Amino acid sequence: MMKQTHNHPELTPHWLLSGVLVAVLIAYLVVCQIWGEQIRHYLDESQRILIRSIFYGITIILFPVVKLLRYILIRLNQTMPGDQPAGQRYFMTVAVCLLLVETVGVFGFLMFIFGDGFNTLYIFTGLAALGVFLHMPKLPEYLAICAALDAKNER
């Protein structure tokens, strides 16, 4: 029997959020391509290097922290008391994780505005897109939350 991989209807808002965040990343690229020179405010190169290094450091730390946070939030979704349905609980988990990794794309946009080239913009945008891919809604996680809540309600 084939493994069920299709989307559950309750995950539609989760997927819409993922799509919106990918569209925002694409919008950063389009804005920089079309209006790049008008929106740039060049900083001194030493300042840009410092800010870029800080942004890279935050990005390096952010990815494993978000992975750990997602794991913790999913476990909390399964065990926390309350009347919230599984879809709403899981949406908050997905939203928090996606919004955290989306900040990496903002770093690239800011660095472009500060005077860095397209290369830095593409690197940060690509990393943010990777983060969105890694933290997109996953049906097995949602079904595990549903099963845990059903088991808890049967007691």
N, C-alpha and C positions, 0 to 999 in steps of 0.2 A: 504494500500500500504506500502511495506517495505521501510524503510529509506535507502538511497543510502550510502553505507559504503565502496565501492571499491575505489581503487586508481585511480586518474586521471593521464593520461600519462604525463602531464607536471610536475607532482610531482616526477617523476623517479629520477632526480638528488638529490632531497631532501632526498629521501629514501636511495639512495646510500651513501650520506654523513652520514646518521644515521648508516647505516651498517658498514661503514668504522670506525666510532668512537667506535662502539661496538667491532669490531675486534681489535682495538688498546687496548681497556680495556682487552680483552682476551690475547693479546700479552704481556701485563704487567705481567699477572699471569703466563703465560708460561715461560717467561724470568726469572722471579723470582724463579720458581720451578726448572728450569733446571740449570741456571747459578747463582743461588742466592749467593753462597759464593764467587764466583769470582768477583761479581760486588759490594759487600758490602764494605763500608768504615765506620767503627763504630765510632760514635760520643759518647762523654760522655753522660751518661743517663740524667743528668740535662739539657743539651743542647737539647737532643731529646724531652724531656718533654715540654720544652718551644716551640720548633718548632712545635711539634704535637698540642699543645694547640692553637697556632696561626693558624695553618691549620684548626683545627676544628672550630675556631671562624670565619674564612673566609668562610668556608663551610656553617655555620649556617646563615650568612648574605647573602651569594651568592644566595641561593635558592629563597627567596622572591624577591630579587633584580632582578634576571633573569625573574621571573614571571611578575613583573611590567614592565620590559624592553620589554618583548615580547608583552604585551598588548599595550604599547606605539608604538612600531614599527609596529604592525598590523594596528593600527589606522592611523599612518603616511602613510603606504602603500596604504590605502584607500583614503587619502586626498592630498598627495603631488603631485604637478604638475610634468610633465615629460613624456617622451615617453617610459619609461621602461615598459615592459609587466608585468602582475600580477605574472607570474611564477618567473621572475627574482627578483622582489621586495620581494616576499615571501621567496625565497631561501636565500636572505641576512638575513632576520629575523631569519629563522631557523638556518642558519649557525652561526650567532652571539650567539644565545642562546645555541646551542649544544656545541660550542667551549668553552663557559664560564663554562658550567657544566662539560665538559671533564677535566678541570683543577683540579677538585676534584680527579679524578683518578690519575693524575700526582702527587698530594700530597701523595697518598698512595705509589706510586712507589718510590718517593723521600724518604719517611720515611723508607721504606724497605732498600733502599741503605744506609741510615744513621744508620741502625742497628736495627730498630724495627722489630717485628716478623710478621708472616703471618697474624695474626689477624688484625693488623692495615691496612695492604695492602687490605685485604678482605673488611673491613669496608668502606674504601675510594672508592674502586672499586665498591662496591655495591651501595654506594650513587651516584657515577657517572652514573652507569647503570640506577638507578632510575631517575636521571636527564635527561638522554637521552630518557627514556620512556615518561617522562612528557612533554618534549619539541619536540617530534618527529612531523613530518608534520601531520597536521590535515586537512582533506578535507573541512569541513565546514568553517574553517578560510580562506582557499584559495578561495573557492567559494564566500565568503563575499567580499574579495578583488576584485575579478573579477566583481561582481555585482556593487560594488561602482565605479570602474573604467568605467564600461559600462554606468552607469547612468551619470557619470561626462562627458563622451564623447558625450552623446546624447544631452546635453545642448547646 
